[in-house]
Amino acid sequence: MPVLRILLSDGEQVLEVPACANLRQSLLAAGVSPYTWATRQLNCGGRGLCATCGVWVEGTVPPEHWHDRLADHFGYPRLSCQLHVEGDMTIRLVDKLIWGAADPRRARRPKAAP
């Protein structure tokens, strides 16, 4: 079973999850929420529409969902509802109010020519 390492502000949590498990569902089942106090009740329920369940994925996990491709391209958090744990994975919860801000260091878009 894949190992999911969750980096939290006060430490880390390590879980074993079934292969191909949905990341959002795995987090919620373990009592770790990708949501904030403002979005726990106001979210799309894992349909990939609201972008409130974003997490930072450490390493390279190729995006499959259209929103995740854009997020990965521009350096925004990835949607936990659209990620599947297919192997060992490390994630970091996003410090946010509703959506997470972009991090230019994480953007995968090509750099503009001078």
Sequence and secondary structure as in RCSB ss.txt:
>XXXX:A:sequence
MPVLRILLSDGEQVLEVPACANLRQSLLAAGVSPYTWATRQLNCGGRGLCATCGVWVEGTVPPEHWHDRLADHFG
YPRLSCQLHVEGDMTIRLVDKLIWGAADPRRARRPKAAP
>XXXX:A:secstr
  EEEEEETTEEEEEE  TTEEHHHHHHHTT  SS TTTSSSS SSSSSS  SEEEEES     SHHHHHHHHHT
  EEGGG EE S EEEEE   SSS    GGG  S     
